[in-house]
């Protein structure tokens, strides 16, 4: 098996990879915090999150904080597995350069 075979197209966009890594690290993150951390527009962030949600890698829940709607995101179990596989493939590709 080629190391490139482990790369997941869902994580090829840097914003989607960053979203998944932040979720793996922090567990659950709000849309507003993603905007702050990543510096993306609402539309771009929403599109990237939707792509991960459509892949089954991200789950969301809606809540109210101080009577304002807040959307929270977390990695699903398949999302965490896919991210780990993708990161392992990246490590293999990078390691082959040395």
C-alpha positions as a Markdown table, in Angstrom:
| # | Residue | x | y | z |
|---|---|---|---|---|
| 1 | Unk | 0.0 | 0.0 | 0.0 |
| 2 | Unk | 1.2 | 3.4 | -1.0 |
| 3 | Unk | 1.4 | 6.0 | 1.8 |
| 4 | Unk | -0.6 | 8.4 | -0.3 |
| 5 | Unk | -3.5 | 5.9 | -0.3 |
| 6 | Unk | -4.1 | 6.8 | 3.4 |
| 7 | Unk | -4.7 | 10.5 | 2.6 |
| 8 | Unk | -8.3 | 11.4 | 2.9 |
| 9 | Unk | -9.7 | 14.0 | 0.4 |
| 10 | Unk | -11.9 | 15.4 | 3.1 |
| 11 | Unk | -8.8 | 16.7 | 4.9 |
| 12 | Unk | -6.9 | 18.0 | 1.8 |
| 13 | Unk | -8.2 | 21.5 | 2.3 |
| 14 | Unk | -6.2 | 23.2 | 5.0 |
| 15 | Unk | -9.3 | 24.6 | 6.8 |
| 16 | Unk | -10.9 | 21.1 | 7.1 |
| 17 | Unk | -7.7 | 19.6 | 8.4 |
| 18 | Unk | -7.4 | 22.5 | 10.9 |
| 19 | Unk | -11.0 | 22.0 | 12.0 |
| 20 | Unk | -10.5 | 18.3 | 12.6 |
| 21 | Unk | -7.2 | 18.8 | 14.4 |
| 22 | Unk | -8.8 | 21.5 | 16.7 |
| 23 | Unk | -11.7 | 19.2 | 17.4 |
| 24 | Unk | -9.4 | 16.2 | 18.1 |
| 25 | Unk | -7.5 | 18.4 | 20.6 |
| 26 | Unk | -10.4 | 20.3 | 22.3 |
| 27 | Unk | -13.4 | 17.9 | 21.9 |
| 28 | Unk | -16.1 | 20.4 | 21.1 |
| 29 | Unk | -15.9 | 23.9 | 19.6 |
| 30 | Unk | -18.5 | 26.5 | 18.7 |
| 31 | Unk | -18.9 | 28.1 | 15.3 |
| 32 | Unk | -17.8 | 31.5 | 16.7 |
| 33 | Unk | -14.6 | 30.0 | 18.2 |
| 34 | Unk | -13.7 | 28.4 | 14.8 |
| 35 | Unk | -14.2 | 31.8 | 13.2 |
| 36 | Unk | -11.9 | 33.4 | 15.7 |
| 37 | Unk | -9.3 | 30.7 | 15.6 |
| 38 | Unk | -9.2 | 30.2 | 11.8 |
| 39 | Unk | -10.0 | 33.7 | 10.6 |
| 40 | Unk | -12.6 | 32.4 | 8.0 |
| 41 | Unk | -15.7 | 34.0 | 6.8 |
| 42 | Unk | -19.1 | 32.6 | 7.9 |
| 43 | Unk | -19.7 | 31.3 | 4.4 |
| 44 | Unk | -16.3 | 29.6 | 4.0 |
| 45 | Unk | -16.3 | 28.1 | 7.5 |
| 46 | Unk | -19.9 | 26.9 | 7.0 |
| 47 | Unk | -19.0 | 25.3 | 3.7 |
| 48 | Unk | -15.9 | 23.5 | 5.2 |
| 49 | Unk | -17.9 | 22.3 | 8.2 |
| 50 | Unk | -20.7 | 21.1 | 6.0 |
| 51 | Unk | -18.2 | 19.1 | 3.9 |
| 52 | Unk | -17.0 | 17.3 | 7.0 |
| 53 | Unk | -20.5 | 16.8 | 8.3 |
| 54 | Unk | -21.6 | 15.3 | 4.9 |
| 55 | Unk | -18.6 | 12.9 | 5.1 |
| 56 | Unk | -19.9 | 11.8 | 8.6 |
| 57 | Unk | -16.7 | 13.1 | 10.3 |
| 58 | Unk | -18.3 | 16.0 | 12.3 |
| 59 | Unk | -21.5 | 16.1 | 14.3 |
| 60 | Unk | -23.2 | 19.2 | 15.6 |
| 61 | Unk | -25.6 | 20.2 | 18.3 |
| 62 | Unk | -27.5 | 23.4 | 18.8 |
| 63 | Unk | -27.8 | 25.1 | 22.1 |
| 64 | Unk | -28.7 | 28.4 | 23.6 |
| 65 | Unk | -26.2 | 30.5 | 25.6 |
| 66 | Unk | -27.6 | 33.7 | 27.1 |
| 67 | Unk | -30.7 | 33.2 | 24.9 |
| 68 | Unk | -28.5 | 33.2 | 21.8 |
| 69 | Unk | -28.3 | 30.2 | 19.5 |
| 70 | Unk | -24.9 | 28.5 | 19.5 |
| 71 | Unk | -23.8 | 25.6 | 17.2 |
| 72 | Unk | -21.3 | 23.2 | 18.7 |
| 73 | Unk | -19.2 | 20.8 | 16.6 |
| 74 | Unk | -17.4 | 17.6 | 17.6 |
| 75 | Unk | -15.6 | 14.8 | 15.7 |
| 76 | Unk | -17.6 | 11.7 | 15.2 |
| 77 | Unk | -15.9 | 8.3 | 15.9 |
| 78 | Unk | -15.4 | 7.7 | 12.1 |
| 79 | Unk | -14.1 | 11.3 | 11.9 |
| 80 | Unk | -11.4 | 10.6 | 14.5 |
| 81 | Unk | -10.5 | 7.4 | 12.9 |
| 82 | Unk | -10.2 | 9.1 | 9.5 |
| 83 | Unk | -8.1 | 11.9 | 10.9 |
| 84 | Unk | -5.7 | 9.4 | 12.6 |
| 85 | Unk | -5.4 | 7.5 | 9.3 |
| 86 | Unk | -4.8 | 10.7 | 7.4 |
| 87 | Unk | -2.2 | 11.9 | 9.9 |
| 88 | Unk | -0.4 | 8.6 | 9.8 |
| 89 | Unk | -0.3 | 8.8 | 6.0 |
| 90 | Unk | 1.1 | 12.3 | 6.2 |
| 91 | Unk | 3.8 | 11.2 | 8.6 |
| 92 | Unk | 4.7 | 8.3 | 6.3 |
| 93 | Unk | 5.0 | 10.6 | 3.3 |
| 94 | Unk | 7.0 | 13.2 | 5.2 |
| 95 | Unk | 9.2 | 10.4 | 6.7 |
| 96 | Unk | 10.1 | 9.1 | 3.2 |
| 97 | Unk | 11.8 | 12.4 | 2.4 |
| 98 | Unk | 14.4 | 12.1 | 5.0 |
